[in-house]
Amino acid sequence: MLKYILPLLRMQLNPNKRLLFLATLVFLSLTSCYVFSPFRKSPYKMFVSNVSQKPFDLIIVPGVPYNGKSWSKVMRDRIYWSKFLFDTGITKNIMYSGGAVHSPYIESKIMGLYAEALGIPKSNIFTEEKAEHTTENVYYSYKLAQEKGFKKIALATDPYQTNNLHGYLKKNAYDISLLPIQYDTVYIMNMLEPKIITTSAQVDSTTFLTLKKRESFFKRTKGTMGKNIKK
C-alpha cells in the first residue's frame, strides 16, 4: 500500500489540499473495517436468507438527492425495488428516509410521492425527514418505526449501500434484516418515471443551505460514521 501512497504524498500540493488529502487517508484507514466491511454473503444469498422471514412490517429505504427535475437512476432503482417488495407481499409498509440535504427537496417526501404515483397506497408509505447521512437514515428510521409499533424491519437498498452499512448495523445490534436490491429483478420492470407535484416536498429555497455549506468536511465525516446523531 505504501508504494502507492508515498508518491502521492510527494506531490506538490498547497498546505490546505495536503491537509485534506492526509485527513482523507486517515478517515479511510479508520473506516475500512467499519463502514466498508465486506459482505459475508453475496447480495443474492443475503436476500434469499432474509426474505424467508417475510412478511416484514416495514422496510427502510434511504433517501437520494433530487434535482427538482427528474429522479436519478439510484432513486429510481430504490423506489422500484421497494415497490416490488410491497407488491409481492414481502413487506407491508415502506419508510423512505432523508431530509433536504443537497437540494431544497426533502428526499423522503419526494420518494414517497413517486411511490404513491406508482400505485403504493399512501396509508402504507411513511417518511423520516431528519436524516442527513446514511447512518442517520438507519438510526432515525429504526427509532421512528419502533415508535409506530413496527416489529419486523428490514433495510432495502442497493448492494453497495447495504455493504457500507453492514458493520454499523452489527456494531449497534440493530434488529434489522437486509434485503439488497436484486438488479436482475428490477431491470425487467417497466421503470417509467411518473409525474409528481413536488410542492409539498420543498423547503424554502431562499434560506436553504446544502449540507456542504452548513458543515465542515470533518463534521460531515463524523456524520458519515454516525457521530452526529442526537439521541
C-alpha positions as CSV (number, residue, x, y, z in Angstrom):
1,M,0.0,0.0,0.0
2,L,2.8,2.4,0.9
3,K,4.3,2.2,-2.6
4,Y,1.1,3.8,-3.9
5,I,0.7,6.3,-1.1
6,L,4.2,7.7,-0.9
7,P,4.4,9.1,-4.4
8,L,1.1,10.9,-3.8
9,L,2.5,12.4,-0.6
10,R,5.4,13.8,-2.6
11,M,3.0,15.7,-4.9
12,Q,3.3,19.5,-4.9
13,L,0.1,20.3,-3.1
14,N,-0.7,23.5,-1.2
15,P,-1.0,23.2,2.6
16,N,-4.8,23.1,2.6
17,K,-5.0,20.4,0.0
18,R,-2.3,18.4,1.6
19,L,-4.1,18.5,4.9
20,L,-7.4,17.5,3.3
21,F,-5.6,14.6,1.5
22,L,-4.0,13.3,4.7
23,A,-7.3,13.6,6.6
24,T,-9.0,11.6,3.9
25,L,-6.3,8.8,4.1
26,V,-6.7,8.7,7.9
27,F,-10.5,8.5,7.6
28,L,-10.4,5.7,5.0
29,S,-7.9,3.7,7.1
30,L,-10.1,4.1,10.2
31,T,-13.3,3.2,8.5
32,S,-12.2,0.5,6.2
33,C,-13.0,-2.2,8.7
34,Y,-16.1,-0.4,10.0
35,V,-18.2,1.3,7.4
36,F,-16.9,-0.5,4.4
37,S,-16.9,-4.0,5.8
38,P,-17.2,-6.7,3.1
39,F,-20.3,-8.8,2.6
40,R,-20.3,-12.1,4.5
41,K,-22.6,-13.3,1.7
42,S,-23.3,-12.2,-1.8
43,P,-26.2,-9.8,-2.3
44,Y,-28.3,-12.6,-3.7
45,K,-27.5,-15.1,-0.9
46,M,-28.2,-12.3,1.6
47,F,-31.5,-11.6,0.1
48,V,-32.5,-15.2,-0.1
49,S,-31.6,-15.9,3.5
50,N,-33.5,-12.9,4.8
51,V,-36.6,-12.9,2.6
52,S,-37.6,-16.2,4.2
53,Q,-38.6,-14.0,7.3
54,K,-41.4,-12.3,5.3
55,P,-43.7,-10.6,5.7
56,F,-41.9,-7.7,7.2
57,D,-43.9,-5.0,8.9
58,L,-41.7,-2.3,7.3
59,I,-38.7,-1.7,5.1
60,I,-36.4,1.3,5.4
61,V,-35.3,2.9,2.1
62,P,-32.6,5.5,2.4
63,G,-33.0,8.8,0.5
64,V,-31.4,10.1,-2.6
65,P,-30.9,13.7,-3.6
66,Y,-33.4,15.2,-6.0
67,N,-32.5,17.8,-8.6
68,G,-36.0,19.3,-9.0
69,K,-36.5,17.9,-12.5
70,S,-36.3,14.1,-12.5
71,W,-35.2,11.2,-10.4
72,S,-31.7,9.7,-10.6
73,K,-31.0,6.1,-11.6
74,V,-30.2,5.4,-7.9
75,M,-33.5,6.8,-6.7
76,R,-35.4,5.0,-9.4
77,D,-33.9,1.7,-8.5
78,R,-34.6,2.0,-4.8
79,I,-38.2,3.1,-5.3
80,Y,-39.0,0.3,-7.8
81,W,-37.3,-2.2,-5.5
82,S,-39.5,-1.1,-2.6
83,K,-42.5,-1.4,-4.9
84,F,-41.5,-4.9,-5.8
85,L,-41.2,-5.9,-2.2
86,F,-44.6,-4.3,-1.4
87,D,-46.4,-5.8,-4.4
88,T,-45.1,-9.3,-3.7
89,G,-46.1,-9.2,0.0
90,I,-42.6,-9.2,1.3
91,T,-43.3,-6.0,3.2
92,K,-46.5,-4.5,4.5
93,N,-45.2,-0.9,4.7
94,I,-42.4,1.3,3.4
95,M,-40.5,4.1,5.2
96,Y,-38.4,6.4,3.0
97,S,-35.7,8.3,4.9
98,G,-33.9,11.6,4.3
99,G,-34.3,15.3,4.8
100,A,-33.4,18.2,2.5
101,V,-29.7,17.6,2.3
102,H,-28.1,18.5,-1.0
103,S,-31.1,20.3,-2.6
104,P,-34.2,22.1,-1.2
105,Y,-36.3,18.9,-1.6
106,I,-37.0,16.6,1.3
107,E,-35.7,13.3,-0.1
108,S,-38.1,11.0,1.7
109,K,-41.1,13.0,0.7
110,I,-40.0,13.1,-3.0
111,M,-39.6,9.3,-2.9
112,G,-42.9,8.9,-1.1
113,L,-44.6,11.0,-3.9
114,Y,-43.1,8.8,-6.6
115,A,-44.1,5.6,-4.7
116,E,-47.7,6.8,-4.4
117,A,-47.8,7.8,-8.1
118,L,-46.7,4.2,-8.9
119,G,-49.7,2.8,-7.0
120,I,-48.5,2.2,-3.5
121,P,-51.3,3.3,-1.1
122,K,-50.5,6.4,0.8
123,S,-51.5,4.7,4.0
124,N,-48.6,2.3,3.6
125,I,-46.0,5.0,3.0
126,F,-44.1,6.6,5.8
127,T,-41.3,9.2,5.8
128,E,-38.4,10.0,8.1
129,E,-37.3,13.6,7.5
130,K,-34.3,14.2,9.8
131,A,-31.5,12.1,8.3
132,E,-28.6,13.7,6.5
133,H,-26.2,10.8,6.4
134,T,-26.6,7.1,5.6
135,T,-26.1,6.0,9.2
136,E,-28.8,8.5,10.3
137,N,-31.2,7.0,7.7
138,V,-31.0,3.8,9.7
139,Y,-30.9,5.3,13.2
140,Y,-33.8,7.7,12.8
141,S,-35.9,5.4,10.7
142,Y,-35.5,2.5,13.1
143,K,-36.4,4.7,16.1
144,L,-39.5,6.0,14.3
145,A,-40.5,2.6,13.2
146,Q,-40.3,1.3,16.8
147,E,-42.4,4.3,18.0
148,K,-45.1,3.3,15.5
149,G,-45.1,-0.2,16.7
150,F,-43.4,-2.0,13.8
151,K,-41.6,-5.1,14.9
152,K,-40.1,-6.9,11.8
153,I,-38.0,-4.4,10.0
154,A,-35.6,-4.6,7.0
155,L,-33.3,-2.3,5.1
156,A,-33.9,-2.3,1.4
157,T,-31.4,-0.5,-0.7
158,D,-28.6,-1.2,-3.3
159,P,-25.9,-3.7,-2.5
160,Y,-23.2,-1.0,-2.2
161,Q,-25.0,0.9,0.5
162,T,-26.1,-2.3,2.2
163,N,-22.4,-3.3,2.3
164,N,-21.4,0.1,3.7
165,L,-24.0,-0.2,6.5
166,H,-23.3,-3.8,7.4
167,G,-20.7,-3.0,10.0
168,Y,-22.7,-0.2,11.5
169,L,-25.8,-2.4,11.9
170,K,-23.8,-5.1,13.5
171,K,-21.9,-2.8,15.9
172,N,-25.1,-1.2,17.1
173,A,-27.0,-4.5,17.3
174,Y,-30.0,-3.3,15.3
175,D,-32.6,-5.9,14.7
176,I,-32.8,-5.2,11.0
177,S,-32.7,-7.7,8.2
178,L,-31.0,-6.9,4.9
179,L,-32.8,-7.0,1.5
180,P,-30.3,-5.7,-1.1
181,I,-31.6,-4.8,-4.5
182,Q,-31.6,-7.7,-7.0
183,Y,-31.0,-5.9,-10.3
184,D,-32.0,-8.8,-12.5
185,T,-35.5,-8.4,-10.9
186,V,-35.6,-4.7,-11.1
187,Y,-34.4,-4.3,-14.6
188,I,-37.1,-6.4,-16.2
189,M,-39.7,-4.0,-14.8
190,N,-41.1,-1.2,-16.9
191,M,-39.4,1.6,-14.9
192,L,-41.2,4.7,-16.2
193,E,-41.0,7.9,-14.2
194,P,-44.4,9.1,-13.1
195,K,-45.3,12.7,-12.9
196,I,-45.4,14.2,-9.4
197,I,-46.1,17.6,-7.9
198,T,-43.2,18.5,-5.6
199,T,-44.6,21.4,-3.8
200,S,-45.3,19.5,-0.5
201,A,-41.7,18.2,-0.5
202,Q,-39.9,21.5,-0.9
203,V,-38.4,23.7,1.7
204,D,-37.8,27.5,1.4
205,S,-35.1,27.7,-1.3
206,T,-34.2,31.3,-0.3
207,T,-32.9,30.2,3.1
208,F,-31.9,26.6,2.2
209,L,-28.2,25.7,2.5
210,T,-26.7,22.5,1.3
211,L,-25.0,20.2,3.9
212,K,-21.6,21.0,2.4
213,K,-22.2,24.7,3.1
214,R,-23.6,24.1,6.6
215,E,-21.0,21.6,7.8
216,S,-17.2,21.3,7.6
217,F,-15.5,18.3,6.0
218,F,-14.7,16.9,9.4
219,K,-18.2,17.2,10.7
220,R,-19.6,15.6,7.6
221,T,-17.1,12.8,8.1
222,K,-18.3,12.3,11.7
223,G,-21.8,12.3,10.3
224,T,-21.0,9.5,7.9
225,M,-19.8,7.5,10.9
226,G,-23.0,8.2,12.9
227,K,-21.2,10.6,15.3
228,N,-23.6,13.5,14.8
229,I,-26.7,11.6,15.8
230,K,-28.7,13.3,18.5
231,K,-30.1,10.6,20.7
